[in-house]
Amino acid sequence: MMTLSQSPGSQIANAHNTSESANIPGSRPLRILFLIDELEALHGGSEQQVIQLTQLLKRSGEHVELAILRGTEWLTEEESGCPIYFCKLDSISSTFGIWGLCKLSRWIRARKFDVVQTMFWEANLIGPPLAKISGVPIVLGSRRNLNYWMSRRVACLQRLSNLFATRLVANSQAVRKVVAQQEKISKDRIDVLYNGIDCAFFAPSPELRAQTRISFGIGADAFVAGCIATFRPVKGLDVLVRAAAIVKQSCANVCFLFVGDGPELPAMQKLSAQLGVGGCCIFAGAHRDVLPFLSASDIGVLPSHSEGFSNSLLEYMATGLPVIATDVGGNRETAEETALLVPPNDPQALANAILSLISSPDLRERLGRGARSRVRSQFDLETAGNRLHRYFRNLAARKRLV
C-alpha cells in the first residue's frame, strides 16, 4: 500500500535502495503489530489503509496482528486479514484504563513482536513508550495528515512520546516537513512512504457509468463532477457547494455527485438548497465500493483545506479522471502536472477550474491520461507492497533481527 520515497537524509531510505538482505531465503517472518485507536467503518481512506497494510505484509510472508484500543468489535479477522486484539480501553486516564494499558503491555511482551507501528493520534501518543516498555525492538509512529487538529499541549506530549520511537513514517514530504517543525524532530528520523492503490481494480467501466447514472437519475449527456470525501469541515465541501452555484449560472446540464457521510452532511444538504443547487447536488451516502461513482463522473474534485496524501486523489487518477484539487499538503506531490490545482477556500477559483474542464474536452483527455499513467508508474499497489516489505526488512536487518 505504500512506496518508499527518497527522503533527503533518510538512512533507511538509502538502505532500502542498496540492500537486498530483506529477501534472504529462509529468513523467519517478522512479528508485526499495528496499534490503532479505533475504526468507525471501512469507508474512510485511513481505515482502508490499515487493512491494506496488514494484508500486504501478510501476503509478503510476515506475521501481522492488529490491536485496537477501543470499539471496532464489528471488525472480523476475515476482513482484516490478521488476528485482532480488542483492548476495550474507552478511557486511558481512568483506573480501569491504566489497568488496561498494563494488560496490553503484558500481552505485547508475551507476543514477542519485532515491530510495533502506531496509527492515529491516541495510539501515536501512548504507543511508543508502551511498546518500548514491553521490549519491542522497532517502534514506528505514523503521521498521515498535516497535524491541523493538534493543540500545543498534545504537540508537547507527542514530542516526549517520539523519544521512544525508532522512526516516524509520513505519507508525504509535506507531512514530513510539518511534523518535523511542529513536533521538533529531525527530518532524518522521518521516512516518507506514499500510499499505493490497486490500479487494476480502478479501471473505468462504461457499464458502471451507465448503470450508476440511471440509478441516480443522471442524464447520459450530463457533466458530472464527482467528490469522494468524509463530510468533515477540513474537507472543504461547503466550498464545492458554493462553486456549484457559480458553475450552475453558466452551465445548466451539470451535476455534482458527493459520495461519503459524516457530521457535516446535513449542513451541506441545507446549504445546497439555500443556494438553489439542491437539484443538481446528489448526496449518495457512504459506499465501500466507490468505482461505480468514479465511473459515472467526468472529473474528480478535491476541495480540502488540508491533506496529507489523499486516497481520493489516487482513486480519481487511477480511474483516469481529470482532477481539480486544492494546492495543499501532498496534493502537488501526488498529481504534479496531471491536475488543475487551485487555492483552498476559494469557490470562484474552483468554479473557474470546473468551467475550464467543461469547455475543453481535449484538456480533460490529456489530464485524465496523464493522471492514470502517473499513478500506474508511481503508486501501483503491487510495487508499493514490495517496497513496503523491503522497508520493514531493512529496519529489521539494521537491528539484526533477521
Residue, then its C-alpha position, 0 to 999 in steps of 0.5 A: m500500500m505504500t512506496l518508499s520515497q527518497s527522503p533527503g537524509s533518510q538512512i533507511a531510505n538509502a538502505h532500502n535502495t542498496s540492500e537486498s538482505a530483506n529477501i534472504p531465503g529462509s529468513r523467519p517472518l517478522r512479528i508485526l503489530f499495528l496499534i490503532d485507536e479505533l475504526e468507525a467503518l471501512h469507508g474512510g481512506s485511513e481505515q482502508q489503509v490499515i487493512q491494506l497494510t496488514q494484508l500486504l505484509k501478510r501476503s509478503g510472508e510476515h506475521v501481522e496482528l492488529a490491536i485496537l484500543r477501543g470499539t471496532e468489535w464489528l471488525t472480523e479477522e476475515e476482513s482484516g486479514c490478521p488476528i485482532y486484539f480488542c483492548k476495550l480501553d474507552s478511557i486511558s486516564s481512568t483506573f480501569g484504563i491504566w489497568g488496561l494499558c498494563k494488560l496490553s503491555r503484558w500481552i505485547r511482551a508475551r507476543k514477542f513482536d519485532v515491530v510495533q507501528t502506531m496509527f492515529w493520534e491516541a495510539n501515536l501518543i501512548g504507543p511508543p513508550l508502551a511498546k518500548i516498555s514491553g521490549v519491542p525492538i522497532v517502534l514506528g509512529s505514523r503521521r498521515n495528515l498535516n497535524y491541523w487538529m493538534s493543540r500545543r499541549v498534545a504537540c508537547l506530549q507527542r514530542l516526549s512520546n517520539l523519544f521512544a520511537t525508532r522512526l516516524v513514517a509520513n505519507s508525504q514530504a509535506v507531512r514530513k516537513v510539518v511534523a518535523q517543525q511542529e513536533k521538533i524532530s529531525k527530518d532524518r528520523i522521518d521516512v516518507l512512504y506514499n500510499g499505493i492503490d490497486c490500479a487494476f481494480f480502478a479501471p473505468s467501466p462504461e457499464l458502471r457509468a451507465q448503470t450508476r447514472i440511471s440509478f441516480g437519475i443522471g442524464a447520459d449527456a450530463f457533466v458530472a463532477g464527482c467528490i469522494a470525501t468524509f463530510r468533515p469541515v477540513k474537507g472543504l465541501d461547503v466550498l464545492v457547494r458554493a462553486a456549484a452555484i457559480v458553475k450552475q449560472s453558466c452551465a445548466n446540464v451539470c451535476f455534482l455527485f458527493v459520495g461519503d457521510g459524516p457530521e457535516l452532511p446535513a449542513m451541506q444538504k441545507l446549504s445546497a438548497q439555500l443556494g438553489v443547487g439542491g437539484c443538481c447536488i446528489f448526496a449518495g451516502a457512504h459506499r465501500d465500493v466507490l468505482p461505480f461513482l468514479s465511473a459515472s463522473d467526468i472529473g474528480v474534485l478535491p476541495s480540502h483545506s488540508e491533506g496529507f496524501s489523499n486516497s481520493l486523489l489516487e482513486y480519481m487518477a487511477t480511474g483516469l479522471p481529470v482532477i481539480a484539487t486544492d494546492v495543499g499538503g501532498n496534493r502537488e506531490t501526488a498529481e504534479e502536472t496531471a491536475l488543475l490545482v487551485p487555492p483552498n477556500d476559494p469557490q470562484a477559483l474552483a468554479n473557474a477550474i470546473l468551467s475550464l474542464i467543461s469547455s475543453p474536452d481535449l484538456r480533460e483527455r490529456l489530464g485524465r491520461g496523464a493522471r492514470s499513467r502517473v499513478r500506474s508508474q508511481f503508486d501501483l499497489e503491487t510495487a508499493g507492497n514490495r517496497l513496503h516489505r523491503y522497508f520493514r526488512n531493512l529496519a529489521a536487518r539494521k537491528r539484526l533481527v533477521 
